[in-house]
Amino acid sequence: MLFSQLFDLTLLFCLKHNRIVVILMNNLLVSGKKKIEILQVLKDGKVHSFYNLSKEVGTNFNTSKKNCNFLELLKLINIDKTTAEESASGKPRYRIKINKEGREFLESINL
């Protein structure tokens, strides 16, 4: 794991567990900012795709997917996966939605 990923993991874990009360967005690494931006997009309560999120936060598909997988590990979002075999189009589908913990997390950092 790269130092930047470990830093993001530690910072988001601390934020999630209310160990850091004040957060300054300027001090976050770019990847940390993108994770927060993804949560802000998802707070509308609608189901989003990786493609949609990548357009909303200005990243590519793979970056959005990695950031969402990370947020799912922290149990801040849910990713509903449909395999290629299950999909009528033959392509895997992902539906991303914020959960209660994710909304509470955003409220706790006042965003």
N, C-alpha and C positions, 0 to 999 in steps of 0.2 A: 504494500500500500504506500503510495506517495505521501510525503509530508502534508501536502495541501489537502489531500483526501482525509487524512487523519485529523487535520485541523478542523475541516468542515464537520466531520463526524463528531468530534469533541464539542465544538461550538453548538451545533444543532442539538446534541444530546443535552447539553447544559441548559440551553434555551427551553427545550421541551420540558425539562424537569424543574423549571423555575429557579435555576441556580444563578442565572444572570438576569438582572432586572432590566437594565437599560442596554439597548443594542443600537449601535451606530452603523447604518448600512454602508457608509464609506469605508469602514474598517474590515468588512467582510471581503473574502476573496471573491473573484468574479463568479466562481462556481457556487459559492454560498448565496450570492445575490440572486443567481438564476433559480436556485431552489426556492427561495422566498418568493420570487416573481411567479413561479409556477403555482405555488400555494395561493397567491393572490388571485391569479386567473381562475383557479379551481373553486375559490370561495363563492362563486356565483351558484354553486350547487348543481350545475349541469354536468353531463357526461362529456368528456373531451377525449380526443385522440392524441397520440404523440405528434402527429403532423400538425394538428391544430395548435397544440401547445408550443411547438417549435416556431410557428409563425407568430404567435402572441408574444413570446419572450425573446424572439430574435436569435434563436440558435438553430442548429440542424437537428434532424430527426434523431440521430444516434445520441447526441448530447441530451436531448429531452428525455429519451428513453433511459439513459444512465441515471440522470437526476431523479426521474420518477421511481426507478427501481430502488434508489437510495432512500427516497422519502417513504416508499412502501416498507422498507426494512425498519424504519423508525415508527411505522404504524401511523403515519400522518395522512396517507391516501390509500385507496383501494384500486387495484388494477385487475379488471376482469379480463381474463385471457381466453380467446377462442382459438384453438389450434387450426392449422391449415386443413386437417382432416375433418374437422367439425364445421368449417366455414363453407358456405355454398360457393363462394368465389375461389376457393382453394388457397386463399391467402390467410395468414393469421391475423386476427383482429384484437385490438386492445382498447378497453374502455376505462378511462381514468376518472376518478371522482374523489373529492376530498371527503374525509370522514369526520366524525365528531371530534376526535383528538386533534386533527389538523385544524379545524375551526377554532378549537380552544387554544391551540398553540399560537395561531395568528392573533387572537385576542390578547393572549398573555404578553406578546411583544408589541402590542398596540399598532398593528398593521392591518 
